């Protein structure tokens, strides 16, 4: 079995409340309770988080934006945008989320764990340089990538975003940057309205943003087919030194904010594909961070499936992946035309497809 680290701290429950928005403390409370079950307790290395400092947050965010979020500290309630609220502890909790992900990355890069899952909140992939959005205060995963490049001198980082919603903040952060390959599958149309196939980067970053906007109803077969048919060839050509994942669980088939049909087992499939990429390219270095997911029981079951796969307690086989991507449901929501559209956009830049 592999050594899997988790970032887990009850201070992450201090942000917001169950009455403010779907992104509530109940999401983590359920996951943390699951980790105390007999078949999970003691199976993972707990990674202590720390508070990111202002200079670290400024790797991605403007000083004025940091000041704005900091100004909410101690206030009973504040709106940063129509969907993004804070409570008195939100600023400190957001700093702890960033620092927790940083420490997870450090553990992986120094070989203290094989892979890790930062079970943190608030989420981050919608936060842009100058503003918060979509329940996100600061962009955790973009900051994690910058931290890995600065501290560990990496030059090639793959960010995979399987959240229901396009990670517009992450995409924009690295749109001109060929050190980061950003790959997003997301429901389209949906919030925030970005993530079209034609959005492939700019300048030095052309070809390093890959968007796969899926129609509602996509399930295990469609996701596996996209990951194996698109992500794998490009990732193998890119040869990342670290794989980071914006792990949103709102593509779960019962999520109240989504229209996708991925099951908890489906998340294990995606995890194994990413583990295979990391094994082939970067000694298995893989770090996930929690983004969305609003069906509490479904998210908890799915996180459990991911952790068991990361730890090698379960091991999805190549035969099973092949069978899933060729399941009959593919006929009713075909994804092949979309894959071909994406390849048409990026093939001149990657030459990764036979």
Secondary structure, 3 states (H helix, E strand, C coil): CCCEEEECCHHHHHCCCCCCCCCCCHHHHHHHHHHCCCCCCCCCEEECCCCCCHHHHCCCCCHHHHHHHHCCCCCCCEEEECCEEECCCHHHHHHHHHHHHHHHHHHHHCCCCCEEEECCCCCCCCCCCCCCECCECCCHHHHHHHHHHHHHCCCCEEEEECCCCCCHHHHHHCCCCCCEEEEEEEECCCCCCCCCCCCCCCHHHCCCEEEEEECCCCEHHHHHHHHHHHHHHHHHHHCCCEEEEEECCCCECCCCCCCCEECHHHHHHHHHHHHHHHHHHHCCCEEEEECCCCCHHHHHHHHHHHHHHHCCCCCCCHHHHHHHHCCHHHHCCCCHHHHHHHHHHHHHHHCCCC
